[in-house]
Amino acid sequence: KAGVTQTPRYLIKTRGQQVTLSCSPISGHRSVSWYQQTPGQGLQFLFEYFSETQRNKGNFPGRFSGRQFSNSRSEMNVSTLELGDSALYLCASSLGTAQGFSYGYTFGSGTRLTVV
Amino acid sequence: AQSVTQLGSHVSVSEGALVLLRCNYSSSVPPYLFWYVQYPNQGLQLLLKYTSAATLVKGINGFEAEFKKSETSFHLTKPSAHMSDAAEYFCAVSGPNTGNQFYFGTGTSLTVIP
């Protein structure tokens, strides 16, 4: 079956602009999580959506937002871009959780965002 | 609170030698533990996971890891390194208090010397 698809693969934006990243999860996966990966901070959790509802959120400013559609596809938006937002943004799809434990993630290849 | 510590941000081994990547976790309850591998400009690929069944877990590409509760460790090993094993490796933990959120270690970059 098809994996997790993230588009676009690469983006270059200017400070102050906004950007929208897209993620299509594995068919049947209702949970989509987003992570930011940078050399300095490593992998940091942004948020998780499950059945169109944000279920969990990391410690990122309100400039970072997301949504999930009825077909489980998810978008992540970053407004008023800063140089420090340059990173690899990874989407991970999952069946969700059982008894509080994760079934585990399947990651997309990521979107490399460069802010200049 | 959940956390993961990976000892050694860079590990170099000769081709054919044993690979040992260290991971220690902190969790107030028995966790689920994962190892992922990342190749340049790619996402993370699951190598193996521990979900409270057998303590010795076998994964893909000849990797395995052993859950040791007394040592709070989940080290990743492979008996014989191959050039294609050169990549970044991440240990991660999730648990009943974290839902679907994973806590990742800072990663270990593995270099394989021919």
Interface residues (C-beta under 8 A of the other chain):
Chain A: V4 Q6 S31 S33 G42 L43 F45 E48 F50 R55 N56 G58 L90 A92 S94 G96 T97 Q99 G100 F101 S102 G104 Y105 T106 F107 G108 S109 G110 R112
Chain B: Y32 F34 Y36 N41 Q42 G43 L44 Q45 L46 K49 T51 F90 S94 G95 P96 N97 T98 G99 N100 Q101 F102 Y103 F104 G105 T106 G107
